[in-house]
Amino acid sequence: MELWLLVLLIFLLTVLLIVTRMVHYTTAAMIGAVLASIALITRGVPGQEILAMVRLEPILVITAMTVVAEVIRGAGVFQFLAVHFIRLTRGDPKKLFVLFCLLTAGLSTVLMSTVVILIMGYLTILTCQALKLKPHAFLLGEMLAVGIGGAFTLIGTSSNVIVANYAGFDFVYYILQFAGLAIIVLIVTLVAVFLIIRSQLVTVDKEVFELVMDFDPWMMVPNRRLFWVYAGLFGILIVAFAIFPQVYVVALAGMMVFMIVSQADPRTSLRDVEWAIIFYIGGLFILSGALEYVGILRVISEGILQASGGQLIPASLMMLWVTWLGAFVIGGSPMTTTFAPLAVEMATVMGWTIGIRDPLFWGIGFGASLGGTASPFGTVPMLIVSMTNFKNSKMSIRAFLIIGILVNIISIVLCSLYILLLVPLV
């Protein structure tokens, strides 16, 4: 059997196992990674090359930020903020929903989506526990908001960094070109989610709300001095994420500083790491790397070049939807690294100069950034699934992901309209 066909079959088997929940998603990803590795090794691919397919940056960031979040939670910082937000919105679940989604979108313009979800996830769950609310509706909105916030800024996602490098876009370009689109997509998305889950945004126990309103937020803080130390360090960490290009270095440095200050036992701290997510991501990296190695992604990209017939609008829209579908399954970075060079090649062949060719890169950037946000294979959805219990929720995991996918499609449709309306003006 041809290697490309074998890798494709292994990939489809893995997707089937994940979607049907025949085994745990982490187990499914590891099965696929092991089978793909065996297939490559038996055809002469060095083991070191297979290990190189695993991108360490997101793995290190999730590990480090989980430890940081646990230290901060132990100091009462999240609990303090939760009480403040409840008092600010007077415990209205609908106002809390809007506030948390806007905070998530804002943070994701400067921070990695996994970092934002770890921060907002803990804060949301603690707030909902205080009000005896189920957090799933809030987390659904945040899952989509984090994708939108990151999709339209240069430093919001690693995919955008790659696209900007090939296209020559700078930070100001993203602000001027996409700020309006980002606001429209965010509003439409939040309205759509709100209409679907509004029945779940109701106060369950008014007595609990009144009790929380009478709380002094400082009652949630065991040590005020440590509270301010951790709050200050966390603020510095956020700024460092925004200005320092190597995110994993910042995350590891932050973890080191927080562990030193808290004098935490490393063995205890590392027990709180989401190891299931770590191995899930690692398995998918090997699978996506195998697909790229055997040339499947390159064949798809060349097909777009031929099918577009040399027309800018069809080519840009095809880039958008194919990249979105690919990112939905294997992640944005593999798609971006394959399609961004193709866009440069396509523009060169067709004679499209810088400025004219921009919509090609818009499509790649939008599709890659939004595609993994609501995907059952994406890091953000799996982090959320691992952080909360769906057993007693009004929303099942399947419903959670289906709603996320449907609303995510609305975002892609809006991006398509943006390309259709703006290309003639470029």
HELIX and SHEET records of a PDB file:
HELIX    1   1 LEU A    3  THR A   20  1                                  18    
HELIX    2   2 TYR A   25  THR A   42  1                                  18    
HELIX    3   3 GLY A   47  LEU A   51  1                                   5    
HELIX    4   4 LEU A   56  GLY A   74  1                                  19    
HELIX    5   5 VAL A   77  THR A   89  1                                  13    
HELIX    6   6 PRO A   93  SER A  108  1                                  16    
HELIX    7   7 SER A  113  LEU A  131  1                                  19    
HELIX    8   8 HIS A  136  ALA A  151  1                                  16    
HELIX    9   9 SER A  158  ALA A  167  1                                  10    
HELIX   10  10 PHE A  171  ILE A  197  1                                  27    
HELIX   11  11 ARG A  198  GLN A  200  5                                   3    
HELIX   12  12 LYS A  206  MET A  213  1                                   8    
HELIX   13  13 PRO A  217  MET A  220  5                                   4    
HELIX   14  14 ARG A  224  ILE A  243  1                                  20    
HELIX   15  15 VAL A  247  SER A  262  1                                  16    
HELIX   16  16 PRO A  266  LEU A  270  1                                   5    
HELIX   17  17 TRP A  275  TYR A  293  1                                  19    
HELIX   18  18 ILE A  296  ALA A  307  1                                  12    
HELIX   19  19 LEU A  312  ILE A  330  1                                  19    
HELIX   20  20 GLY A  332  MET A  350  1                                  19    
HELIX   21  21 ASP A  358  GLY A  371  1                                  14    
HELIX   22  22 THR A  379  MET A  387  1                                   9    
HELIX   23  23 ILE A  397  LEU A  422  1                                  26    
HELIX   24  24 VAL A  423  LEU A  425  5                                   3    
END                                                                             
